[in-house]
Every structure is written in C-alpha cells, then in structure tokens.
C-alpha cells in the first residue's frame, strides 16, 4: 500500500510538471542490469537461552562477505533543459543556460544477497547456578553458518545536469548527440529480509550444535542517498531520443530485526526472542537504455 502511494505521488507530480512546462521537457522510460558492491559487515545477535535450571544471555558476534546477485533496474525520468524559450513561463534565461538542466528520476530494483558463509563467536554469560554453572561466568564457542537475504530498493533522485551538443542541424539546433553528466540528492526506500543459521563448533565437537537460526520479517528503511549519472543521448527525431547511461547510488540504511531464535533443535532448549541490527553500505551501479519523448 505504501509503495502504491509513492507511485501515485510521483505520477501526479509528473502530470503537474508536464502541464506547467513546455520548454524542451522530456519524459523517459529506461531499463538495464544493476549490481552492488559487497554489503557484508560485522554484527551482533542478542538473545536469551533457557535450559532447565539455567538461564544464559547469548551474544553472537558474526560477520559475512555480503556478495549480491545482478538484478534488473527499471525507472522513469522527467526533466527539462533551461533554454531561452522559457521554463514555467520564464523567457529571460541567457543562452548559456541551455547547457544546464534538471530531472527527477524514479527507479525500482530487487536486491538479492546470495547464500554465503557466516562466521564468528558465541559468548554465553551465565545468569543462574543451575547445571553446575556459576552466575556471571562466561564461555565462548566458534560459530560457522550461512546467511542470505532479499529485498527491494526504490530511489527517487533529484538531479542537476549539464550537457553538450554535437552534430547540430536544422531540426535539432543544439546537436543530435548530447553527452551529459548529473548529480543530486535522493531518497531511498528499501526493505531487507535476511535468513541466517549457525552452528557452534569446538575441538571436541567438530560436528557442531545448533547456534542461531533466525528468519526475520521484512525490515524497512528510508535513507538520504547520493546519486550520480553519466550518459549520452541521441536525438533520432525532433521529439524522440535514445539514451545510454550509467548510474551510481550511495546510501547506508539501517535495519532492525526482531525474531525468535529457533536453535531449540536440542530438546532441552527453549526458543527465545532475539534481535540484531544491520547497517549495510549500498553502492549500487547500473547500465540502462532508455527512450524519451520531448515536448
């Protein structure tokens, strides 16, 4: 429902802008492959383990590489160049402003963190004297396991652009071939749903005992991001162009997860609530091809 509201707001803004402006405006749809740098990190899962006559606080200090899969990015641009014919009814722009412009860029992609190795340590802090434990004593085991995740990334960017024209003619006086660069702030809405499993291992127990087993619900984040783009546009007709471009987006969302640790495979254990936080660094890259109509 929230995503539908965002799409509706963007569509309404596009209609309003199209109605208000007519000076070298354009609307463009695009699609292309997208990928991310590794988003792995170190993090801690906190939970409580209840055994008969004993209570332990568990801290799982884990880390993973965070390799992701290539997915597909699709989106919509709505922009204008500041030409002397006027934007929003203003006709006083100097001639040099035709090299400058602005566009808003709305995109969507899926994000898949591939199944990969997870490793770290588990520290047990004993809270009671049951099972021959001393309250306050600690012990530590090595943990190994795996993690995977999937989610969505929606980005709404506000881009300030510069361009140059080559091969002008009577139909396109600025030039049919128009390389451009753009940079601007963005708002990123994202979701992430991880699944992780670990086993405790030590010298006398190389096969391991169940450690953390969590399948969290979707966590969402709204983050300010940086967007950069470079590309080249070719004006095939006076009102139709083709665009090839490269995007880069940077953001650091924060996700908070709460779930039940299902490490109760051992019959004497009781599953307990667990919580952890992920702060991945998103560096998203994409190539895309687009087609635009110019008003």
N, C-alpha and C positions, 0 to 999 in steps of 0.2 A: 504493500500500500504506500509506503514512504517513497519507494522508487517511482511509482506511478505519479505521485505528487511532484517529484523533481522533474520528470519528463514533461508533465503538464506545464510547469512553470517555465521551463526552457522553451517549449513550443509557443507559449503565449508571448514571451519576450521576443522571440523571432518574428512573430506576426506584427507586433508593435513596431519593431525596428524597420521591417520591410515597408510598413505603411508610412513611417516618418521619414525615411531616407531614400534617395533615388540616385545619388551620385556615385557611380562606379561601385555599387554594392554587389555582393555575391553571396550565394549560399552553396555549400559544397558538402557532398557526402563522400566518405572515404572508408577504406578497409585495408588491413595488412597484418603481417605477423608481428608479435610482440613478445619480449622476453625480459627477464630481470637478472641483475647480478645476484649472487648468493645472499640470502637473507638470514643465514644462521646466526646464532647468538648463544650466550650462556644465560640460564635462567634457573629459578628455584621453585620446586613444587613443595608446598607445605601441607601436611595432613597429619592425622592422628590415628594411631593403630591401637585397637583394643583387643587384648587377649584375656583369657580367664585369669583374674587376679593380677593383671598388669596393664599399665597404660604407658604408651610411648608417643612422644612427639617426633615426627619424621621430617627431615629436611632433605629433599632430593636435589642435589646440585648437578645440573645436566647441561649439555651443550650439543649442538648439531651444526652441520655444514650449511643447510638451507638451500640446496640446489633446486631450481624450478624448471618447469617444462615450458616450451614455446606454446603460446596460445594465439588467439585472433583478437585484434583490436578493431572496433568499428566506431564511427563517430560522425559528427556534423559540425561544420563551421559556418558562421555568419559574420561577414566582415565588410569593411569599406576602406577605400583609399581616399586621402584628403586632397581631392582635386579642386581646382579653382572654380569649377562649375557649382560647387557648394555641397555641403553635407548638413542635413537638418535645416535647410533653408538659408544657410550662410554662404555667401559668394565672395568673401573677401580673403580667401586663402592666397598667399603668394605662390608662385609657380613651383618653388622647390618642395612644397609640402606634398606634391604628387608622389614623392618617393616614400612617404610615410603612411602608415595605416594602422588599423586596429581590427581585431576579430575576436569573437568568443568561440571557444572550442569545447564541445561536449563529447566525451568518449566513454566507452564501456569495454571491459575485458574480464575474462576469467583468470584466476591465479591458481596454479597447482604446484604445491611443494611435494616433490616426488618422495616416495618411500625411501628412507635413508637411515644410516646408523646414528644412534643416540648413545652417549656415554657420559659417565660422571660418577658421583659417590652418593651414598645414602648415610646420613648421620642420624642415629637413634638417641634420643635423650629420655632416659627413664624417669617416669613420674611417680612410680609406686614401688613397693618392696616385693611384689609378687614374683613368682617364678625365679626366686633367688637373685633378683636384681636389686641393686642399691639405688634408691632415689637420687637423681641428679647425675648418675654415672652415664657415660656415653660409649657408644661403639660405632664403627664405621665400616661399610662394605662398599665394594666397587659395583657399579650398575652398568649394564650394557642393554641396548634395546634398539628400537626403531621409532621413527616419527614420520607422519605425513599430514598434509593439510590441503584444503581447497578453500577458495573464496572468490569474491568479486571486487573489482576496482572501478569506480566511477569517478571521472575527473572533469571538472568544469574550470577551464582556464580562460584568462583574460589577457590577450596577447597584444603587445605593441610591436609593430613590424616595420621593416624597411625593405625596399625592393629596388631593382634597377632593370631597365628595359633594353633589349637588343632586337634588331630587325624590325624597325618601325615601318609601317605602310599607311596608306590612306584609311584603311578600315580600323587599324589599331595603332594610332599615332605614338603611343608610349613604347610600343615594341611587343612583338608576339612572344618572345622568350623572356620570362621575368623571374630570375632567381631572387630569393627573399630569405631573410632571417627574422626571427621573432623571439621575444622573451616576455614572461609575465608571471604573475601570481596565479595560483589555482586553489580550488577547494577539492579535496579528495575524500569521497565516501568509500569506505572499504569494509569488507567482512572477512573473517577467517575462522575456519573450523578445523582444529588440529585433532589428531588421534595419536596417542603415544603409549608405548608399552616398554617396560624394562624388567630385567631380572637381576637379582643380587647374586654376585659370584665372589668366592674367595678360594683360597688354596685347597682347603679340604672339601669344598663344594663347587667344583668347576661347572657342573650342570646348571646351577643356579636355582634360586627360589623366586617366586613372583615378587616383583617390586611394585612399580607404579603402573596402573592400567587405567588410562583416562580417555574418554571420548567426550570432549566438550561440546556444548552448543555453540552456535554462531556467536561471535563477539563482533561488535561494530565499532568503528572509529571515524570521526570527522577531523581532518587534518589540513592545515595550510601547507601547500606544496609549491615547488618551483617548476615551471615548465619552460622548455627551450625547444625551438623548432627551426629547421632549415630545409629549404626545398627549392624547386624550380617549377614554374607554371608556364604552360604553353597555351596561347590563345588560338585555338583551332578556328574559331569563328569570333565575330564581334561579341557575342553573348555566351559563348561556351568555351571552357578551358579544361585542360587536363593537368593534374598536379601530382608530382612525385616528391615525397618529403620524408624526413627523419625526425622523430620526436625523442626527447629525453625529459623524464619527470622524476623529481626527488621529493620524498616525504618520509617521515618517521612516525607512523601511527603507534598507538598504544592499545593493546587488547588485554582485557581482564577476563579470566576464565574461572568458573566455579563448577565443580562436578563431584562425582563420587568415585573414589579410588576403588576399583574392583579387584584389588590384589587379594581378595578373600578366597582365592583358589585353595589356599591352605585352610582346612575346615575350622581351625581354632581361631582364625582371624575374623574380624567384623569390619566390613567396609565402612569408611568414614568420609565426610566431606573433605575435599581438597581444593586448593586454589593456587593459581600462578598467574604471572603476567608476562606477555611477550611485547618487545619493543623493536620489531624488525626495521631495518633501514631499506626502504624501497628505492631502488634505482631502476626505473623502467625505461626500456628502449623499444622503438618500433620503427619499421618502414611501412609506408602506406601509399596507395594510389587513390586518387580522388577525381571526381568530375564535378565541375562547378557551373552554375548559371549566373550570369552577370546582368544586373538590372540596368 
